[in-house]
Amino acid sequence: MAKKENLVTMTLEQVKEMLANGGDRSDWEAVRAMPQEEVDRLADEEDGPLPEGWEKTIVFGIPQPKKAVHIRLDAQVLNWFKSQGPGYQTRINEVLRAFVASRQRN
C-alpha cells in the first residue's frame, strides 16, 4: 500500500468545517466493527511487524522542549539528510539521539 499518496494538509478550523458539513468519508462503523486481529494484520502489512522488544523503548512523560542551536555541518552530510525529503532536522536529531543512547549504555 502506497503511503503519503493522498495526504492533505488542513487547519483545525477546516477539519471542523468539513466534519460539520458531513465531509468525513471514513466508515467509522466498519472501523469499530473490525476485530483487533484484522487491525494488527493490516498494520503489519502496511508498516511491517513490530520488532521484538519494542515495548521496552517506550518513554513516559513529557519530553523537554527542543532548543534552537546553530551548528556547522559538512555540506555532503546536510545535502544527504535534505535529499531524504522533508523532516531532515528531525532525522538529524534522531541520529544524534541514537548515538547518545548507544554511548549511555556503556
C-alpha positions in Angstrom: 0.0 0.0 0.0 1.5 3.3 -1.0 1.9 5.9 1.7 1.5 9.6 1.6 -0.2 9.3 -1.7 -3.3 11.2 -0.7 -2.2 13.4 2.1 -4.0 16.7 2.6 -2.9 19.5 5.0 -5.8 21.2 6.8 -6.1 23.6 9.6 -8.2 22.6 12.7 -10.9 25.1 11.5 -11.0 23.4 8.1 -11.4 20.0 9.7 -14.2 21.2 12.0 -16.0 22.7 9.0 -15.6 19.5 6.9 -17.0 17.4 9.7 -19.9 19.8 10.3 -20.8 19.6 6.6 -20.7 15.8 6.6 -17.4 15.7 4.6 -15.9 12.8 6.5 -15.7 9.8 4.2 -14.5 7.4 6.8 -16.7 4.4 7.6 -16.4 4.6 11.4 -18.9 1.8 11.9 -16.7 -0.6 9.9 -13.7 0.6 11.9 -15.4 0.0 15.2 -16.6 -3.5 14.0 -13.1 -4.5 12.8 -11.6 -7.3 15.0 -8.2 -6.4 16.6 -6.6 -9.3 14.7 -7.5 -7.6 11.4 -6.2 -4.3 12.7 -2.9 -5.9 13.6 -2.7 -7.8 10.2 -3.3 -4.6 8.3 -0.7 -2.7 10.4 1.8 -5.5 9.8 1.0 -5.4 6.1 1.4 -1.7 5.8 4.3 -1.0 8.2 5.8 -4.4 8.8 5.7 -6.3 12.1 6.9 -4.6 15.3 10.4 -5.6 16.3 10.9 -7.9 19.3 11.1 -5.9 22.5 9.7 -2.7 21.0 7.7 -2.1 24.2 10.9 -1.6 26.1 11.6 1.6 24.1 8.5 3.4 25.3 9.4 6.6 27.2 6.8 8.0 29.6 6.5 11.6 30.4 6.6 14.9 28.7 9.8 15.5 26.7 11.9 18.5 27.3 11.3 21.2 24.6 13.9 21.3 21.8 16.4 24.1 21.8 17.3 26.1 18.8 21.0 25.9 18.0 23.3 26.8 15.2 25.8 24.1 14.1 28.0 23.7 11.2 27.6 20.5 9.2 29.6 19.2 6.2 27.7 20.1 3.1 27.7 16.5 2.0 26.0 15.4 5.3 23.4 18.1 5.2 22.6 17.5 1.5 22.1 13.8 2.2 19.7 14.4 5.0 17.8 17.0 2.9 17.7 14.6 -0.1 15.7 12.2 2.0 12.7 14.6 2.0 11.0 16.9 4.5 11.9 16.5 8.1 15.7 16.4 7.7 16.3 18.3 11.0 14.2 15.7 12.8 16.2 12.9 11.2 19.5 14.5 12.2 18.1 14.8 15.8 17.1 11.1 15.7 20.6 10.0 14.6 22.2 12.1 17.3 19.8 10.7 19.9 20.6 7.1 18.9 24.3 7.9 19.1 23.9 9.4 22.6 21.8 6.4 23.7 24.4 4.0 22.5 27.1 5.8 24.5 25.0 5.9 27.6 24.6 2.1 27.7 28.4 1.7 28.1 
